[in-house]
Amino acid sequence: MTTPGPTFTVERLASLETREALIYEVQRGLRMPPRSLSPWMFYDANGSCLFERITQLSEYYLTRTEEDILASSAHAIIAAARGDRSQPMRLLEF
């Protein structure tokens, strides 16, 4: 007698639009030097909620520290970035 293999159920398939967006992002990220993938691909809804809860812990100070630095230094950062007003200002996320 053989033992049946593992089974699983799919609760919900992503829409075609979502799948196409995922495929596009993976292809784009893996073609870029250096290769990278967007962080949103690493977490499902539960994982995202858990990560948000983790960032609220006192031990997880990094995000709050970045926010504090940006809030307290925003005007100085903008002034320094806008030194040459003939060029458009570019904003990059850390």
LUMNU-14407 format. One line per field, with one value per atom (N, C-alpha, C, O, CB): residue number from 1; x, y, z; residue in one letter; atom name. Coordinates in steps of 0.1 Angstrom, whole numbers. Glycine has a CB too. Layout:
N
resi <- c(NUM/...)
c1 <- c(X/...)
c2 <- c(Y/...)
c3 <- c(Z/...)
resn <- c(a/...)
name <- c(CA/...)
This chain:
94
resi <- c(1/1/1/1/1/2/2/2/2/2/3/3/3/3/3/4/4/4/4/4/5/5/5/5/5/6/6/6/6/6/7/7/7/7/7/8/8/8/8/8/9/9/9/9/9/10/10/10/10/10/11/11/11/11/11/12/12/12/12/12/13/13/13/13/13/14/14/14/14/14/15/15/15/15/15/16/16/16/16/16/17/17/17/17/17/18/18/18/18/18/19/19/19/19/19/20/20/20/20/20/21/21/21/21/21/22/22/22/22/22/23/23/23/23/23/24/24/24/24/24/25/25/25/25/25/26/26/26/26/26/27/27/27/27/27/28/28/28/28/28/29/29/29/29/29/30/30/30/30/30/31/31/31/31/31/32/32/32/32/32/33/33/33/33/33/34/34/34/34/34/35/35/35/35/35/36/36/36/36/36/37/37/37/37/37/38/38/38/38/38/39/39/39/39/39/40/40/40/40/40/41/41/41/41/41/42/42/42/42/42/43/43/43/43/43/44/44/44/44/44/45/45/45/45/45/46/46/46/46/46/47/47/47/47/47/48/48/48/48/48/49/49/49/49/49/50/50/50/50/50/51/51/51/51/51/52/52/52/52/52/53/53/53/53/53/54/54/54/54/54/55/55/55/55/55/56/56/56/56/56/57/57/57/57/57/58/58/58/58/58/59/59/59/59/59/60/60/60/60/60/61/61/61/61/61/62/62/62/62/62/63/63/63/63/63/64/64/64/64/64/65/65/65/65/65/66/66/66/66/66/67/67/67/67/67/68/68/68/68/68/69/69/69/69/69/70/70/70/70/70/71/71/71/71/71/72/72/72/72/72/73/73/73/73/73/74/74/74/74/74/75/75/75/75/75/76/76/76/76/76/77/77/77/77/77/78/78/78/78/78/79/79/79/79/79/80/80/80/80/80/81/81/81/81/81/82/82/82/82/82/83/83/83/83/83/84/84/84/84/84/85/85/85/85/85/86/86/86/86/86/87/87/87/87/87/88/88/88/88/88/89/89/89/89/89/90/90/90/90/90/91/91/91/91/91/92/92/92/92/92/93/93/93/93/93/94/94/94/94/94)
c1 <- c(8/0/9/19/-10/6/14/7/-5/15/16/11/9/18/21/-3/-5/5/9/-19/9/18/12/0/23/20/14/4/5/25/-6/-16/-16/-12/-30/-22/-23/-35/-40/-10/-40/-51/-47/-40/-64/-52/-50/-63/-73/-47/-61/-72/-77/-89/-69/-68/-71/-60/-48/-76/-63/-52/-52/-62/-55/-40/-39/-46/-46/-24/-51/-57/-46/-34/-64/-50/-41/-33/-21/-49/-39/-32/-21/-10/-41/-24/-14/-3/9/-21/-6/4/13/26/-2/7/15/25/36/6/20/28/40/51/20/37/47/58/70/41/53/63/71/84/55/65/73/83/95/63/79/89/100/112/81/98/108/118/130/102/112/121/129/141/112/123/130/141/152/120/138/148/159/171/141/157/168/176/187/162/171/179/188/198/170/186/193/206/206/185/217/229/229/228/242/230/229/215/205/235/213/200/193/200/201/180/173/158/153/175/151/137/130/136/133/118/111/108/103/99/109/105/91/88/108/82/68/66/55/59/75/74/77/74/83/83/87/76/78/99/66/56/42/38/56/34/20/13/20/14/0/-7/-4/-1/-22/-3/0/15/17/-2/24/38/39/47/46/32/33/28/34/25/17/12/22/24/-2/27/37/49/54/42/54/65/62/70/70/50/46/46/50/32/41/41/55/58/34/64/78/85/92/86/82/88/83/89/85/72/68/74/73/52/82/89/100/106/94/102/113/127/136/113/129/141/144/155/142/133/134/134/123/123/145/146/150/148/156/154/159/150/153/164/137/128/124/123/115/122/119/130/128/115/142/154/155/158/167/153/153/142/145/151/130/119/123/120/106/128/132/143/142/137/153/163/157/160/174/149/142/133/133/135/125/116/124/120/107/134/142/151/155/149/155/165/159/167/177/146/141/144/149/126/143/146/161/164/143/170/184/187/195/193/181/183/178/185/176/167/161/170/173/147/174/182/195/200/185/201/214/212/220/220/201/198/194/197/187/189/185/195/192/172/208/219/219/221/232/218/218/203/199/227/196/182/179/168/176/190/188/185/180/200/188/186/174/172/199/167/156/161/172/147/154/157/153/142/151/162/158/158/166/169/147/145/147/140/131/156/158/154/157/173/148/144/156/163/132/159/170/168/176/172)
c2 <- c(-12/0/12/13/0/22/34/45/46/39/53/65/76/80/68/83/94/106/107/100/113/124/136/135/129/146/157/164/165/167/170/177/192/195/171/200/214/220/214/222/230/237/251/258/237/256/270/278/275/272/287/295/305/307/302/311/321/323/325/334/324/327/342/349/320/347/362/365/356/366/377/381/381/381/394/380/381/393/393/380/405/417/416/421/429/410/409/400/403/404/389/379/386/384/367/394/401/411/412/407/418/428/421/426/436/409/402/397/398/390/391/387/398/397/380/409/421/425/428/433/426/431/421/425/432/408/398/399/399/384/400/401/414/413/401/425/438/437/441/449/432/431/422/425/427/411/402/406/400/388/416/421/432/435/425/438/450/446/436/459/454/452/461/473/453/458/444/439/447/443/426/420/423/423/405/425/428/425/424/442/423/421/430/434/406/435/445/438/427/450/446/440/435/426/450/441/437/422/416/446/417/403/393/381/400/397/388/385/375/394/393/391/390/397/403/380/380/390/397/366/391/400/398/407/399/385/382/386/391/367/383/387/402/407/381/409/424/429/438/430/424/428/425/433/421/413/409/419/423/395/422/431/445/451/432/449/462/462/472/466/451/450/449/455/437/442/442/455/459/432/464/477/486/497/483/482/490/487/494/489/476/472/481/487/457/483/492/488/496/494/475/469/473/473/454/475/478/494/499/471/500/514/521/533/519/513/518/527/538/507/522/529/542/553/521/542/554/564/576/550/559/568/575/587/560/567/573/584/595/563/581/591/603/614/584/601/613/622/634/608/615/623/631/643/613/624/631/642/653/621/640/650/662/674/644/660/671/678/689/666/671/677/679/682/668/678/679/692/691/678/703/716/717/721/728/712/713/703/706/709/691/682/687/686/668/693/699/710/711/704/719/730/725/731/739/715/710/703/705/700/696/689/699/696/679/710/720/731/742/727/728/738/743/755/731/735/739/738/728/730/749/749/748/747/762/748/747/732/729/752/723/709/704/709/701/695/689/682/676/680/683/676/661/658/682/652/638/633/636/630/625/620/605/598/624/599/585/580/586/582/568/562/554/547/553/555/548/533/525/552)
c3 <- c(0/0/0/7/12/-8/-9/0/1/-23/5/13/4/-4/25/5/-4/-1/11/-2/-11/-9/-2/1/-23/1/8/0/-13/12/6/-1/4/15/1/-4/-1/-8/-18/-4/-3/-9/-12/-5/-1/-23/-27/-23/-28/-42/-14/-9/-19/-21/4/-26/-36/-45/-41/-29/-58/-68/-70/-69/-81/-72/-75/-89/-98/-75/-90/-103/-113/-110/-101/-126/-137/-136/-139/-150/-133/-132/-121/-124/-129/-110/-99/-103/-101/-86/-110/-115/-125/-125/-121/-134/-144/-138/-142/-155/-128/-120/-113/-113/-110/-107/-100/-110/-108/-93/-121/-132/-137/-138/-144/-139/-144/-134/-138/-147/-121/-111/-109/-107/-97/-110/-108/-120/-118/-107/-132/-144/-144/-147/-157/-140/-139/-129/-132/-136/-117/-106/-109/-105/-94/-116/-119/-131/-133/-121/-139/-150/-146/-153/-161/-134/-130/-123/-116/-121/-125/-117/-105/-108/-126/-93/-88/-89/-88/-74/-89/-89/-76/-66/-92/-77/-65/-67/-78/-60/-56/-56/-46/-36/-53/-50/-42/-28/-28/-49/-17/-4/-3/5/7/-10/-9/-13/-10/-17/-20/-25/-14/-15/-37/-3/8/18/25/14/19/29/24/14/39/29/26/36/44/27/36/45/60/67/43/64/78/81/92/81/72/74/75/83/63/67/67/81/87/56/86/99/110/119/102/109/119/119/129/117/107/106/111/118/91/108/114/129/136/109/135/150/155/165/154/148/152/153/162/143/143/142/153/156/129/160/171/184/194/173/185/197/200/191/195/213/217/212/209/232/210/206/191/186/208/184/169/168/165/161/169/170/156/154/180/147/134/127/123/125/124/117/124/118/114/137/144/144/143/159/145/144/131/130/147/120/107/106/101/96/111/110/118/114/115/130/138/132/132/152/126/119/107/105/113/99/88/92/86/79/103/108/113/111/119/121/127/118/120/139/107/98/83/74/97/82/68/61/49/69/68/61/57/46/71/65/62/51/42/74/51/40/27/17/43/27/14/10/-2/17/19/15/9/-1/27/15/9/-4/-13/19/-6/-18/-29/-41/-16/-26/-36/-38/-43/-31/-35/-37/-51/-53/-34/-61/-75/-80/-85/-84/-79/-83/-98/-102/-78/-106/-120/-124/-135/-128/-115/-117/-109/-98/-114/-114/-106/-94/-95/-115/-83/-71/-72/-77/-59/-68/-68/-54/-46/-76/-51/-38/-39/-47/-32/-31/-30/-17/-7/-33/-17/-4/1/-7/-6/14/20/19/23/34)
resn <- c(m/m/m/m/m/t/t/t/t/t/t/t/t/t/t/p/p/p/p/p/g/g/g/g/g/p/p/p/p/p/t/t/t/t/t/f/f/f/f/f/t/t/t/t/t/v/v/v/v/v/e/e/e/e/e/r/r/r/r/r/l/l/l/l/l/a/a/a/a/a/s/s/s/s/s/l/l/l/l/l/e/e/e/e/e/t/t/t/t/t/r/r/r/r/r/e/e/e/e/e/a/a/a/a/a/l/l/l/l/l/i/i/i/i/i/y/y/y/y/y/e/e/e/e/e/v/v/v/v/v/q/q/q/q/q/r/r/r/r/r/g/g/g/g/g/l/l/l/l/l/r/r/r/r/r/m/m/m/m/m/p/p/p/p/p/p/p/p/p/p/r/r/r/r/r/s/s/s/s/s/l/l/l/l/l/s/s/s/s/s/p/p/p/p/p/w/w/w/w/w/m/m/m/m/m/f/f/f/f/f/y/y/y/y/y/d/d/d/d/d/a/a/a/a/a/n/n/n/n/n/g/g/g/g/g/s/s/s/s/s/c/c/c/c/c/l/l/l/l/l/f/f/f/f/f/e/e/e/e/e/r/r/r/r/r/i/i/i/i/i/t/t/t/t/t/q/q/q/q/q/l/l/l/l/l/s/s/s/s/s/e/e/e/e/e/y/y/y/y/y/y/y/y/y/y/l/l/l/l/l/t/t/t/t/t/r/r/r/r/r/t/t/t/t/t/e/e/e/e/e/e/e/e/e/e/d/d/d/d/d/i/i/i/i/i/l/l/l/l/l/a/a/a/a/a/s/s/s/s/s/s/s/s/s/s/a/a/a/a/a/h/h/h/h/h/a/a/a/a/a/i/i/i/i/i/i/i/i/i/i/a/a/a/a/a/a/a/a/a/a/a/a/a/a/a/r/r/r/r/r/g/g/g/g/g/d/d/d/d/d/r/r/r/r/r/s/s/s/s/s/q/q/q/q/q/p/p/p/p/p/m/m/m/m/m/r/r/r/r/r/l/l/l/l/l/l/l/l/l/l/e/e/e/e/e/f/f/f/f/f)
name <- c(N/CA/C/O/CB/N/CA/C/O/CB/N/CA/C/O/CB/N/CA/C/O/CB/N/CA/C/O/CB/N/CA/C/O/CB/N/CA/C/O/CB/N/CA/C/O/CB/N/CA/C/O/CB/N/CA/C/O/CB/N/CA/C/O/CB/N/CA/C/O/CB/N/CA/C/O/CB/N/CA/C/O/CB/N/CA/C/O/CB/N/CA/C/O/CB/N/CA/C/O/CB/N/CA/C/O/CB/N/CA/C/O/CB/N/CA/C/O/CB/N/CA/C/O/CB/N/CA/C/O/CB/N/CA/C/O/CB/N/CA/C/O/CB/N/CA/C/O/CB/N/CA/C/O/CB/N/CA/C/O/CB/N/CA/C/O/CB/N/CA/C/O/CB/N/CA/C/O/CB/N/CA/C/O/CB/N/CA/C/O/CB/N/CA/C/O/CB/N/CA/C/O/CB/N/CA/C/O/CB/N/CA/C/O/CB/N/CA/C/O/CB/N/CA/C/O/CB/N/CA/C/O/CB/N/CA/C/O/CB/N/CA/C/O/CB/N/CA/C/O/CB/N/CA/C/O/CB/N/CA/C/O/CB/N/CA/C/O/CB/N/CA/C/O/CB/N/CA/C/O/CB/N/CA/C/O/CB/N/CA/C/O/CB/N/CA/C/O/CB/N/CA/C/O/CB/N/CA/C/O/CB/N/CA/C/O/CB/N/CA/C/O/CB/N/CA/C/O/CB/N/CA/C/O/CB/N/CA/C/O/CB/N/CA/C/O/CB/N/CA/C/O/CB/N/CA/C/O/CB/N/CA/C/O/CB/N/CA/C/O/CB/N/CA/C/O/CB/N/CA/C/O/CB/N/CA/C/O/CB/N/CA/C/O/CB/N/CA/C/O/CB/N/CA/C/O/CB/N/CA/C/O/CB/N/CA/C/O/CB/N/CA/C/O/CB/N/CA/C/O/CB/N/CA/C/O/CB/N/CA/C/O/CB/N/CA/C/O/CB/N/CA/C/O/CB/N/CA/C/O/CB/N/CA/C/O/CB/N/CA/C/O/CB/N/CA/C/O/CB/N/CA/C/O/CB/N/CA/C/O/CB/N/CA/C/O/CB/N/CA/C/O/CB/N/CA/C/O/CB/N/CA/C/O/CB/N/CA/C/O/CB/N/CA/C/O/CB/N/CA/C/O/CB/N/CA/C/O/CB/N/CA/C/O/CB/N/CA/C/O/CB/N/CA/C/O/CB/N/CA/C/O/CB)
